[in-house]
Each structure stands twice: as C-alpha cells, then as structure tokens.
C-alpha cells in the first residue's frame, strides 16, 4: 500500500511491520500515531531513533527532548505524532513509537529514507536508420553513474542494454526511456524527485533532409500553377463598369465583345490561385 503524506515530496510504503517513508533532503516529515494513546499513571510514551530516546512524555504530559533534537522536532500531545524538520541523510533509519507501562508496547514503527534530488539525465543518440518510412533510433540515457540503452521508434522504446533499474520501492535511482508526444524521453527519478531529457523523433530521422528539400519545390510548383493563364485567353483592360454597360446592350450588339476561344483538349488547364493542390 502506498500513501502520500504532507511536508514536501514524501512517499510512504506500508508493510505489516513498519512503514517505509521516503523524504526529500531538507524537507520535513510527520510521523503519525495511527491509534489512540491514553497514558495511565506511571506510564511513559517515547519516540526512539535506532536505540536512542529522542523524546519522552510522562503521564502528566511532561515532555523531554534529547538535546540533539532541540529546534529540530515538534511533538503533538493530542495524538503523540512527531514532526522532524530539515531532514538530512544521516537522519535515515528506524523511528519507533513505544508505550512503557507494565509491559513495553510498540505503537508504530517507521523506516525513514532521506534522498537527494536526482541530477538531470543526458540522452544521446547512438545510431538511427529509416526502414519503410519508419524511423528507428538507438539511444542511451545516462544519470549519476547509471545508464540504459534502448531501441525506439515513433511508438515505443525497448531496453537493449545498460544497468538494471531500481524497483518501485527501491532506494536505487530509476532510469527509464519511453516515447510520448513525438519525443523520446529519458527520465531519471527516485522516490522523491525526477528530471528528464528529451529529443524530438522527427529531428532524428534521416528522411528529414529529404522532406525539407521536397517541400520548397512543391510550394514553387503550387505558386506557378496559381499564376498560369490559358495561352488562348484574351485579356481586356476594360474597367468593370464598362463591361457591365456592354453586357446591357442588345444581344445583336454583343458579338463585338472580345471573347476567349474555348480551350482545346491539348490546352493545359488553368489552376486558380485559391485552389488547394494535393501533392502525392
């Protein structure tokens, strides 16, 4: 079972005996007591780190904190929870809430793991090729002395080499390579942070230079088609108003208007400038 707790980036993974809590270095974490605790006469509640008492609370709610933790923790007397501040890596270890009376009883136990923020990874291209218009790229994702090599196309990536990656609950940093939104993504993460490096697939394909050469020539072809006129067409410099006056004359007088001869089968067709051209 995975739980997300407050105070920065924090992951809690519970087991039958204890809960593993991952927290980002420099952040705070609150260790909660999950059951109601009532101190009877002469009973003592305490929080321990490894084998040392870091806090003790008597039945009169008198609280004593270890000098090493002054200004580094807060204690909630209402529910006996503990807030640890500005965690460093040497704060990693077991924390246990214990009730001392006739017998010693463990209320709850946590295994705290403090992790640093991961460094940004670096994604490099080892090789690329294009087969049947499909771009295939081999890349290597590197991060903090770990690397993963993968073979990718426009849909998926498959790991082909590199070091083993950490499990979901592991303290080992995780490197993964995948495809999303037209990009190959190299992701570097641990339980409390992540960073990535990306490369656009179309920029890695060998066909990109061919596509860029074809597109300008198609644009010129389309422009020439838009400017073409029928070789047998007659042009007139008459203004529109005069043309309308000529159209209003009797039919017997309209034969004097300049007309264009009908195109023959051999004549090339005129493509209007606004007509979209589909190139195959």
C-alpha positions as CSV (number, residue, x, y, z in Angstrom):
1,X,0.0,0.0,0.0
2,X,1.3,3.4,-1.0
3,X,0.3,6.6,0.8
4,X,1.2,10.2,0.1
5,X,1.9,12.4,3.1
6,X,2.5,16.1,3.5
7,X,5.5,18.3,4.1
8,X,7.2,18.3,0.7
9,X,7.7,15.3,-1.6
10,X,7.2,12.2,0.5
11,X,6.3,8.6,-0.2
12,X,5.1,6.2,2.4
13,X,5.0,2.4,1.7
14,X,3.4,0.4,4.4
15,X,4.1,-3.2,5.4
16,X,2.8,-5.5,8.1
17,X,5.6,-4.5,10.5
18,X,6.7,-0.9,9.6
19,X,6.2,1.8,7.0
20,X,9.0,2.9,4.7
21,X,8.9,6.7,4.3
22,X,10.9,8.4,1.6
23,X,11.5,12.1,2.0
24,X,13.5,14.7,0.1
25,X,16.6,16.0,1.8
26,X,15.9,19.3,3.6
27,X,12.2,18.7,3.9
28,X,10.1,18.0,6.9
29,X,8.1,14.8,7.7
30,X,5.4,14.0,10.3
31,X,5.3,10.5,11.7
32,X,1.8,9.9,12.8
33,X,0.5,7.6,15.5
34,X,-2.4,5.6,14.0
35,X,-4.2,4.6,17.2
36,X,-5.5,6.5,20.2
37,X,-3.0,6.6,23.1
38,X,-4.0,7.3,26.7
39,X,-1.3,7.4,29.3
40,X,-2.2,5.8,32.6
41,X,-0.5,6.6,35.8
42,X,3.3,6.0,35.7
43,X,3.1,5.1,32.0
44,X,5.7,6.6,29.6
45,X,5.4,7.3,25.9
46,X,8.6,7.8,23.9
47,X,9.9,8.1,20.3
48,X,13.1,6.3,19.6
49,X,15.6,6.6,16.7
50,X,17.6,3.4,16.4
51,X,18.2,2.6,20.1
52,X,18.2,6.2,21.4
53,X,15.3,8.0,23.0
54,X,14.7,11.3,21.2
55,X,11.5,12.3,23.1
56,X,9.8,11.1,26.3
57,X,6.3,12.1,27.5
58,X,5.1,11.2,31.0
59,X,1.6,10.6,32.2
60,X,1.5,14.2,33.3
61,X,2.3,15.2,29.8
62,X,5.7,16.5,30.8
63,X,7.8,16.3,27.6
64,X,11.6,15.9,27.4
65,X,13.5,16.2,24.1
66,X,17.0,14.9,23.5
67,X,19.5,17.9,23.2
68,X,20.5,16.8,19.7
69,X,16.9,17.4,18.5
70,X,16.3,20.8,20.1
71,X,14.6,23.0,17.4
72,X,14.6,20.0,15.1
73,X,11.3,18.5,16.1
74,X,7.7,19.2,17.2
75,X,5.6,16.9,19.3
76,X,1.8,16.9,19.1
77,X,0.5,15.9,22.6
78,X,-3.1,15.5,21.2
79,X,-2.2,12.4,19.1
80,X,1.5,11.8,20.0
81,X,2.7,12.4,16.5
82,X,6.2,13.6,15.8
83,X,7.4,16.3,13.3
84,X,11.0,16.1,12.2
85,X,12.4,19.2,10.5
86,X,15.1,19.8,7.8
87,X,16.0,16.1,7.3
88,X,19.5,15.1,6.3
89,X,20.7,11.8,5.1
90,X,22.1,10.8,8.5
91,X,18.5,11.1,9.8
92,X,17.7,7.9,7.8
93,X,16.8,4.9,9.9
94,X,14.1,3.4,12.1
95,X,11.8,5.5,14.2
96,X,9.5,3.8,16.7
97,X,6.7,5.0,19.0
98,X,6.8,3.0,22.2
99,X,4.4,2.8,25.3
100,X,6.1,1.8,28.5
101,X,3.9,0.5,31.3
102,X,3.6,-2.9,32.9
103,X,5.0,-4.1,29.5
104,X,6.6,-2.3,26.6
105,X,4.4,-2.0,23.6
106,X,5.4,-0.8,20.1
107,X,2.7,1.5,18.9
108,X,4.0,2.1,15.4
109,X,7.4,1.9,13.5
110,X,8.7,3.8,10.5
111,X,11.8,3.2,8.3
112,X,12.8,6.7,7.2
113,X,14.9,7.1,4.0
114,X,16.1,10.6,3.1
115,X,17.1,11.0,-0.5
116,X,18.7,13.8,-2.5
117,X,17.2,15.3,-5.6
118,X,18.2,13.4,-8.7
119,X,20.5,15.1,-11.2
120,X,19.2,15.9,-14.8
121,X,20.0,12.9,-17.1
122,X,21.6,13.1,-20.5
123,X,20.1,11.5,-23.6
124,X,22.4,10.7,-26.5
125,X,21.8,9.2,-29.9
126,X,23.9,6.1,-30.7
127,X,22.5,5.4,-34.2
128,X,19.5,5.9,-36.4
129,X,18.0,4.5,-39.6
130,X,14.8,4.6,-41.6
131,X,13.2,1.4,-43.0
132,X,10.0,1.5,-44.9
133,X,9.4,5.1,-43.7
134,X,9.8,4.0,-40.1
135,X,12.4,5.8,-38.1
136,X,14.4,3.6,-35.7
137,X,16.8,5.2,-33.2
138,X,19.1,3.7,-30.6
139,X,19.6,6.0,-27.6
140,X,21.4,5.9,-24.3
141,X,20.1,7.5,-21.2
142,X,22.7,8.4,-18.5
143,X,22.3,9.6,-15.0
144,X,24.5,9.6,-11.9
145,X,26.8,6.6,-12.9
146,X,23.8,4.6,-14.3
147,X,22.9,4.1,-18.0
148,X,20.2,2.5,-20.0
149,X,20.3,1.8,-23.8
150,X,17.1,1.5,-25.7
151,X,15.9,1.0,-29.3
152,X,13.0,3.3,-30.1
153,X,10.6,4.1,-33.0
154,X,7.7,6.5,-33.2
155,X,5.6,4.4,-30.8
156,X,7.7,2.5,-28.2
157,X,11.1,2.0,-26.8
158,X,12.6,-1.3,-25.8
159,X,15.6,-1.7,-23.5
160,X,18.6,-3.4,-25.2
161,X,21.3,-2.8,-22.7
162,X,22.6,-1.0,-19.6
163,X,22.4,-1.4,-15.9
164,X,19.4,-2.9,-14.1
165,X,16.9,-0.4,-13.0
166,X,15.5,0.1,-9.4
167,X,12.2,-1.4,-8.4
168,X,9.3,0.8,-7.5
169,X,10.0,0.6,-3.7
170,X,13.8,0.6,-4.1
171,X,16.2,3.3,-2.9
172,X,18.1,2.8,-6.2
173,X,17.6,5.6,-8.7
174,X,15.4,4.7,-11.7
175,X,16.3,5.4,-15.4
176,X,13.6,4.8,-18.0
177,X,13.3,5.6,-21.7
178,X,9.9,5.9,-23.4
179,X,8.0,7.7,-26.3
180,X,5.4,10.3,-25.7
181,X,4.0,13.2,-27.8
182,X,6.5,12.7,-30.6
183,X,9.5,12.8,-28.2
184,X,11.9,10.2,-26.9
185,X,12.1,10.9,-23.1
186,X,14.9,9.9,-20.8
187,X,13.5,10.0,-17.3
188,X,15.7,9.9,-14.1
189,X,13.9,9.6,-10.8
190,X,13.9,8.3,-7.3
191,X,11.1,8.1,-4.7
192,X,11.0,11.9,-4.1
193,X,12.2,13.7,-7.3
194,X,12.5,13.4,-11.1
195,X,14.2,15.1,-14.1
196,X,14.3,14.3,-17.8
197,X,16.0,15.0,-21.2
198,X,14.1,14.7,-24.5
199,X,14.7,14.5,-28.2
200,X,12.1,15.0,-31.0
201,X,11.8,11.9,-33.1
202,X,11.4,13.8,-36.4
203,X,14.7,15.5,-35.9
204,X,16.5,12.2,-35.6
205,X,15.1,10.6,-38.8
206,X,17.4,10.5,-41.8
207,X,14.4,11.4,-44.0
208,X,14.1,14.9,-42.6
209,X,16.5,16.4,-45.0
210,X,14.7,14.8,-48.0
211,X,11.4,16.1,-46.7
212,X,12.7,19.7,-46.3
213,X,14.1,19.6,-49.9
214,X,10.8,18.4,-51.3
215,X,8.6,20.9,-49.5
216,X,10.1,24.1,-51.1
217,X,9.8,22.6,-54.6
218,X,6.2,21.7,-54.0
219,X,5.5,25.2,-52.9
220,X,7.1,26.7,-56.0
221,X,5.1,24.3,-58.2
222,X,1.9,25.4,-56.5
223,X,2.7,29.0,-57.0
224,X,3.4,28.6,-60.7
225,X,0.1,26.8,-61.1
226,X,-1.7,29.7,-59.5
227,X,-0.1,32.2,-61.9
228,X,-0.7,30.2,-65.0
229,X,-3.1,31.6,-67.7
230,X,-4.7,29.9,-70.7
231,X,-2.5,30.6,-73.7
232,X,-5.5,31.2,-75.9
233,X,-7.3,33.5,-73.5
234,X,-7.9,37.1,-74.5
235,X,-7.3,39.8,-71.9
236,X,-9.0,43.2,-71.8
237,X,-8.2,46.3,-69.9
238,X,-11.8,47.5,-69.8
239,X,-12.9,48.5,-66.3
240,X,-15.8,46.5,-64.7
241,X,-18.2,49.4,-65.1
242,X,-17.7,49.5,-68.9
243,X,-18.0,45.7,-69.1
244,X,-21.4,45.9,-67.3
245,X,-22.6,48.6,-69.8
246,X,-21.6,46.4,-72.7
247,X,-23.5,43.4,-71.1
248,X,-26.7,45.5,-71.0
249,X,-26.7,46.2,-74.8
250,X,-29.0,44.2,-77.1
251,X,-27.9,40.7,-77.9
252,X,-27.3,41.7,-81.6
253,X,-24.6,44.2,-80.5
254,X,-22.8,41.9,-78.0
255,X,-20.9,40.0,-80.7
256,X,-18.4,42.8,-80.8
257,X,-17.2,42.0,-77.3
258,X,-13.8,40.3,-77.1
259,X,-14.3,36.6,-76.3
260,X,-11.9,33.9,-75.3
261,X,-11.7,30.8,-77.5
262,X,-12.7,27.6,-75.8
263,X,-9.8,25.5,-74.7
264,X,-8.9,22.5,-76.7
265,X,-8.0,19.1,-75.3
266,X,-4.3,19.9,-75.7
267,X,-4.5,23.1,-73.8
268,X,-3.2,22.9,-70.2
269,X,-5.9,23.7,-67.5
270,X,-5.6,26.9,-65.5
271,X,-5.4,26.2,-61.8
272,X,-6.9,29.1,-59.7
273,X,-4.6,30.5,-57.2
274,X,-7.0,29.7,-54.4
275,X,-7.4,26.1,-55.4
276,X,-5.7,23.8,-52.9
277,X,-3.2,21.5,-54.5
278,X,-2.8,17.9,-53.2
279,X,0.7,16.6,-53.8
280,X,1.2,12.9,-53.8
